[in-house]
Amino acid sequence: MKPLSVLLLIACLLQEVKAQKDTLPSKEEQEKFEKVDARRRRDLTFAYQTQNYSQRSYACPPFFDLGSPKKWYILSADIIPEFIIGSERIPLTVHLVTRYMVRILHDNEAEGDSSFAVRTPSFMPGAVVYIPLDYSDAESPNISYMGISLFHHSNGQDGPEFKSDGSFNLYNGNFSTNYIEPSYHFRRRKYLMEPVSAKQQNPDRNYKEFYGRAGLAFHFGTADSLKSSYGKKRINLQLGYISVINYWNEYLGRRLSNYYYGEQYRVVFNATYITGSRDKGLSGFEKRINAEISYYWRIKGSPNSSLFASTGYYGSDPYNIYYGNSYFYFRTGIALGFFIAPNIK
């Protein structure tokens, strides 16, 4: 009986050892698991970060968008919803964009504007594919990536593009074009030696980000009557600076939450230069260059909204058939987008 008990005990011990061996991964398997986990975290973080540096939407109330020949608007808005296709299992990210630019005009009987007209709004549906180039892991302070954009731009009108005197038909003139734009993007992050807040106690430091993009847009399928004046190529440049703070929520001087990163503000510079031949009096440098600088102050507690102010010069107004207009402008209001917020580095 004793020998049988000993044999059963040995068999149980061997079975337990075998079970442990089956559940514990080998060194090679563990390394493989770690690589897969790191790659998935990197891909998911990349999808988040492409949102952080995409274009902001904005809306301006009456009298807060000034400078255009229309003087002021009831509402001026550039709405850029983005639907993101990206995950921990996809090495690239796709943004599906349904951009809509609108200006609601104040009544002006001399120009035929009544009932708070919306003259030729811009519809700009499209998509952008982002492909990482230099991005080793999810904690990389510096990243670079490529973008490929394909967009349509039209105003939903079918009237003649020009009036009988040869000027642009801004009432119901047809406008339509398409473009494809390859672009290069980068982000550089620098951690500060000292915290911005004197109350800072968490060891994770505040940081600044410098980011940018350079793209060349090729226009095709432009309305026949507009091809000679609109321009076939556009050089697009952007530079941005973001201040990110590691802080906490408090009440009566007492900390209520864990430390977290949140965007404080960002400054963005955009410029466009139109190349190639252009007629209709649009060939001069002052008719080819657009430049703008904007300041965004994120509303604390909101990951998607900020107050903003921007000023710049349109050599060629980007609002569809209005591209013959040139003017300096100033606008302020509320901006929407994916700002750097808690749990999104």
C-alpha positions as CSV (number, residue, x, y, z in Angstrom):
1,M,0.0,0.0,0.0
2,K,2.8,2.4,0.9
3,P,4.6,1.9,-2.5
4,L,1.4,2.7,-4.2
5,S,0.9,5.9,-2.2
6,V,4.4,6.9,-3.0
7,L,3.9,6.3,-6.7
8,L,0.7,8.4,-6.6
9,L,2.4,11.2,-4.8
10,I,5.3,11.2,-7.4
11,A,2.7,11.2,-10.2
12,C,0.9,14.2,-8.7
13,L,4.1,16.2,-8.2
14,L,5.2,15.5,-11.8
15,Q,1.8,16.6,-13.1
16,E,2.0,19.8,-11.1
17,V,5.5,20.5,-12.4
18,K,4.3,19.9,-16.0
19,A,1.3,22.2,-15.4
20,Q,3.6,25.0,-14.2
21,K,5.9,24.5,-17.1
22,D,2.9,24.8,-19.5
23,T,1.7,28.0,-17.9
24,L,5.0,29.8,-17.5
25,P,6.3,31.1,-20.8
26,S,9.8,30.5,-21.9
27,K,12.4,33.3,-22.2
28,E,11.9,33.5,-26.0
29,E,8.1,33.5,-25.6
30,Q,8.3,36.2,-22.9
31,E,10.4,38.4,-25.2
32,K,8.0,37.9,-28.0
33,F,5.0,38.9,-25.8
34,E,6.8,42.0,-24.7
35,K,7.6,43.0,-28.2
36,V,4.0,42.5,-29.3
37,D,2.7,44.5,-26.3
38,A,5.2,47.4,-27.0
39,R,4.2,47.5,-30.6
40,R,0.5,47.6,-29.8
41,R,0.9,50.4,-27.3
42,R,3.0,52.3,-29.8
43,D,0.4,51.9,-32.5
44,L,-2.4,53.0,-30.3
45,T,-0.5,56.0,-29.0
46,F,0.4,57.0,-32.5
47,A,-3.3,57.1,-33.4
48,Y,-4.0,59.4,-30.4
49,Q,-1.1,61.7,-31.3
50,T,-2.1,62.3,-34.9
51,Q,-5.3,63.7,-33.4
52,N,-3.4,66.1,-31.2
53,Y,-1.7,67.8,-34.2
54,S,-4.5,67.9,-36.7
55,Q,-6.3,71.1,-37.6
56,R,-8.7,72.8,-35.1
57,S,-12.3,73.6,-35.8
58,Y,-13.5,77.1,-34.8
59,A,-16.7,79.2,-34.5
60,C,-16.8,83.0,-34.3
61,P,-19.9,84.9,-33.0
62,P,-21.0,88.2,-34.6
63,F,-18.3,90.9,-35.0
64,F,-15.6,88.5,-34.0
65,D,-14.3,87.7,-37.5
66,L,-13.3,91.0,-39.0
67,G,-11.4,92.2,-42.1
68,S,-13.1,90.7,-45.1
69,P,-14.9,92.8,-47.8
70,K,-18.2,91.7,-46.1
71,K,-17.0,93.6,-43.0
72,W,-18.4,91.1,-40.4
73,Y,-20.5,87.9,-40.2
74,I,-23.4,86.7,-38.1
75,L,-21.4,83.5,-37.8
76,S,-18.1,82.4,-39.2
77,A,-17.1,78.8,-38.7
78,D,-14.8,76.1,-40.0
79,I,-16.0,72.7,-38.7
80,I,-13.7,69.8,-39.1
81,P,-15.2,66.5,-37.7
82,E,-12.7,63.7,-37.9
83,F,-13.5,60.0,-37.6
84,I,-10.4,58.1,-36.6
85,I,-9.6,54.6,-37.9
86,G,-6.6,53.3,-35.8
87,S,-6.0,50.8,-33.0
88,E,-3.3,48.8,-31.3
89,R,-3.4,46.3,-34.1
90,I,-3.0,48.7,-37.1
91,P,0.5,50.2,-37.8
92,L,-1.0,53.3,-39.5
93,T,-3.9,55.7,-38.8
94,V,-6.7,57.0,-41.1
95,H,-8.7,60.2,-40.5
96,L,-12.0,60.5,-42.4
97,V,-12.8,64.2,-42.5
98,T,-16.1,65.9,-43.3
99,R,-15.0,69.5,-43.3
100,Y,-17.6,72.3,-43.6
101,M,-16.7,76.0,-43.8
102,V,-19.6,78.5,-43.5
103,R,-20.1,82.3,-43.3
104,I,-23.5,83.6,-42.4
105,L,-23.8,87.1,-43.8
106,H,-25.5,90.1,-42.2
107,D,-28.2,91.7,-44.2
108,N,-26.9,94.1,-46.9
109,E,-29.6,95.2,-49.4
110,A,-27.0,96.9,-51.6
111,E,-25.3,93.6,-52.3
112,G,-28.5,91.5,-52.3
113,D,-27.8,89.8,-49.0
114,S,-31.0,89.2,-46.9
115,S,-32.4,86.7,-44.5
116,F,-28.9,86.2,-43.0
117,A,-27.7,84.5,-46.2
118,V,-25.2,81.7,-46.4
119,R,-23.4,82.4,-49.7
120,T,-21.7,79.4,-51.3
121,P,-20.5,77.4,-48.2
122,S,-17.5,75.2,-48.6
123,F,-17.9,71.4,-48.5
124,M,-14.5,69.6,-48.1
125,P,-14.9,65.9,-47.5
126,G,-11.7,63.8,-47.6
127,A,-9.3,61.4,-45.9
128,V,-5.8,61.4,-44.5
129,V,-3.6,58.4,-44.0
130,Y,-0.7,58.8,-41.5
131,I,2.3,56.4,-41.7
132,P,4.9,56.5,-38.9
133,L,8.5,56.8,-40.0
134,D,10.7,57.4,-36.9
135,Y,8.7,56.2,-33.9
136,S,10.4,53.5,-31.8
137,D,8.0,53.2,-28.9
138,A,5.0,54.8,-27.1
139,E,7.3,56.9,-24.9
140,S,9.4,58.4,-27.7
141,P,9.8,62.2,-27.2
142,N,10.5,62.7,-30.9
143,I,8.4,61.2,-33.7
144,S,8.1,61.8,-37.5
145,Y,5.5,60.5,-39.9
146,M,4.2,60.9,-43.4
147,G,0.7,61.9,-44.4
148,I,-1.3,61.4,-47.7
149,S,-4.4,63.5,-48.1
150,L,-7.2,63.3,-50.7
151,F,-9.9,65.9,-50.6
152,H,-12.8,67.4,-52.6
153,H,-13.7,71.0,-52.3
154,S,-16.9,72.5,-53.8
155,N,-19.7,75.0,-52.9
156,G,-22.9,73.3,-54.1
157,Q,-23.7,76.1,-56.6
158,D,-24.3,75.7,-60.3
159,G,-24.3,79.4,-61.5
160,P,-21.7,80.8,-63.9
161,E,-18.3,81.3,-62.4
162,F,-18.0,84.9,-63.6
163,K,-20.4,87.8,-64.1
164,S,-20.8,89.6,-67.4
165,D,-18.1,92.2,-66.4
166,G,-15.6,89.4,-65.8
167,S,-15.5,89.5,-62.0
168,F,-16.2,86.5,-59.8
169,N,-19.8,85.5,-59.3
170,L,-19.9,85.5,-55.5
171,Y,-23.7,85.1,-55.4
172,N,-24.1,81.6,-56.8
173,G,-21.0,81.0,-58.9
174,N,-19.9,77.3,-59.3
175,F,-16.7,76.2,-57.6
176,S,-15.2,72.7,-57.6
177,T,-11.7,71.2,-57.3
178,N,-9.9,68.2,-55.8
179,Y,-6.4,67.8,-54.4
180,I,-4.0,65.2,-53.2
181,E,-1.3,66.2,-50.8
182,P,1.7,64.3,-49.6
183,S,3.1,65.8,-46.3
184,Y,5.9,65.3,-43.8
185,H,5.1,65.7,-40.0
186,F,7.3,65.8,-36.9
187,R,7.0,66.3,-33.2
188,R,9.9,67.2,-30.8
189,R,9.2,67.1,-27.0
190,K,11.4,68.7,-24.4
191,Y,11.0,68.1,-20.6
192,L,11.6,71.1,-18.4
193,M,14.2,71.0,-15.6
194,E,11.9,72.9,-13.2
195,P,8.1,72.6,-12.8
196,V,6.0,75.6,-13.9
197,S,3.9,75.5,-10.8
198,A,5.5,76.2,-7.4
199,K,3.1,73.7,-5.9
200,Q,4.4,70.9,-8.2
201,Q,5.4,67.8,-6.2
202,N,5.0,65.0,-8.6
203,P,8.4,63.9,-10.1
204,D,7.0,63.8,-13.7
205,R,8.1,67.0,-15.3
206,N,6.2,69.5,-17.4
207,Y,7.1,69.6,-21.1
208,K,6.9,71.6,-24.2
209,E,6.3,70.3,-27.8
210,F,7.4,71.7,-31.1
211,Y,5.7,70.2,-34.1
212,G,5.2,70.9,-37.7
213,R,4.2,69.8,-41.2
214,A,5.3,70.5,-44.8
215,G,3.1,69.5,-47.7
216,L,2.6,70.0,-51.4
217,A,-1.0,70.0,-52.7
218,F,-1.7,69.0,-56.3
219,H,-5.1,70.2,-57.5
220,F,-7.0,68.4,-60.3
221,G,-10.5,68.3,-61.6
222,T,-10.9,72.0,-61.1
223,A,-13.9,73.6,-62.8
224,D,-12.9,74.5,-66.4
225,S,-13.5,78.2,-66.1
226,L,-11.4,78.4,-62.9
227,K,-8.3,76.4,-63.9
228,S,-6.3,79.3,-65.3
229,S,-6.8,81.5,-62.2
230,Y,-7.0,79.1,-59.2
231,G,-3.5,77.6,-59.3
232,K,-2.5,73.9,-59.6
233,K,-0.1,73.6,-56.7
234,R,0.1,74.9,-53.1
235,I,3.0,74.7,-50.7
236,N,1.6,74.3,-47.2
237,L,3.7,74.8,-44.0
238,Q,2.7,74.6,-40.3
239,L,4.7,75.1,-37.1
240,G,3.2,74.7,-33.6
241,Y,4.3,75.1,-30.0
242,I,2.4,73.4,-27.1
243,S,2.8,73.9,-23.3
244,V,1.8,70.8,-21.3
245,I,1.5,70.9,-17.5
246,N,1.5,68.0,-15.1
247,Y,-1.0,69.2,-12.4
248,W,-3.9,68.1,-10.3
249,N,-7.5,69.1,-9.3
250,E,-7.8,70.8,-6.0
251,Y,-10.4,72.3,-3.6
252,L,-9.6,74.7,-0.8
253,G,-5.9,74.0,-1.3
254,R,-6.2,70.2,-1.0
255,R,-5.4,67.8,-3.9
256,L,-8.5,65.9,-5.1
257,S,-7.0,63.8,-7.9
258,N,-3.9,62.0,-9.1
259,Y,-1.4,64.0,-11.1
260,Y,-2.1,64.1,-14.9
261,Y,-0.9,65.9,-18.0
262,G,-3.0,68.5,-19.6
263,E,-2.4,71.0,-22.4
264,Q,-2.1,74.6,-21.2
265,Y,-1.9,76.5,-24.5
266,R,-0.6,76.2,-28.1
267,V,0.6,78.7,-30.7
268,V,0.3,77.7,-34.4
269,F,1.7,79.3,-37.5
270,N,0.3,78.4,-40.9
271,A,1.4,79.5,-44.4
272,T,0.4,78.7,-47.9
273,Y,2.1,79.7,-51.2
274,I,0.3,79.2,-54.6
275,T,2.7,78.3,-57.4
276,G,2.2,78.2,-61.2
277,S,0.6,80.6,-63.6
278,R,-2.6,82.5,-62.6
279,D,-4.6,85.0,-64.6
280,K,-7.5,87.3,-63.5
281,G,-5.0,89.6,-61.8
282,L,-3.9,86.9,-59.3
283,S,-0.3,86.4,-60.4
284,G,1.4,88.8,-58.0
285,F,3.1,87.6,-54.8
286,E,0.5,89.4,-52.6
287,K,-2.2,87.2,-54.3
288,R,-0.3,84.0,-53.7
289,I,0.6,84.0,-50.1
290,N,-1.6,83.2,-47.1
291,A,-0.1,83.5,-43.5
292,E,-1.7,83.1,-40.1
293,I,-0.7,82.9,-36.4
294,S,-3.2,81.5,-33.8
295,Y,-3.2,81.2,-30.1
296,Y,-5.3,78.5,-28.3
297,W,-5.9,78.4,-24.6
298,R,-7.5,75.1,-23.6
299,I,-10.5,75.4,-21.3
300,K,-9.4,73.6,-18.1
301,G,-11.4,70.4,-17.6
302,S,-12.3,70.1,-21.3
303,P,-10.2,67.8,-23.5
304,N,-11.8,69.2,-26.7
305,S,-12.4,72.9,-26.5
306,S,-10.4,76.1,-26.1
307,L,-10.6,79.9,-26.6
308,F,-8.6,81.1,-29.5
309,A,-7.5,84.3,-31.4
310,S,-5.8,84.4,-34.7
311,T,-4.7,87.1,-37.2
312,G,-3.3,86.9,-40.6
313,Y,-3.4,87.7,-44.3
314,Y,-5.3,86.1,-47.2
315,G,-3.7,86.7,-50.5
316,S,-6.2,84.2,-51.8
317,D,-9.3,83.6,-49.6
318,P,-9.7,79.8,-49.1
319,Y,-13.5,80.1,-49.1
320,N,-14.2,78.5,-52.5
321,I,-15.2,81.0,-55.2
322,Y,-14.0,83.9,-53.0
323,Y,-10.4,83.0,-53.8
324,G,-9.9,86.3,-55.7
325,N,-10.3,88.3,-52.5
326,S,-7.2,89.5,-50.5
327,Y,-7.3,91.1,-47.0
328,F,-5.9,91.1,-43.5
329,Y,-8.2,89.7,-40.8
330,F,-8.6,89.1,-37.1
331,R,-10.9,86.5,-35.6
332,T,-11.5,85.1,-32.1
333,G,-14.0,82.7,-30.6
334,I,-14.1,79.0,-29.5
335,A,-12.0,76.2,-31.1
336,L,-12.7,72.5,-31.0
337,G,-10.3,69.6,-31.5
338,F,-8.3,66.9,-29.8
339,F,-6.0,68.8,-27.3
340,I,-3.5,67.0,-25.1
341,A,-5.6,65.9,-22.1
342,P,-5.5,63.4,-19.3
343,N,-4.5,59.9,-20.4
344,I,-3.5,61.1,-23.8
345,K,0.2,62.0,-24.0
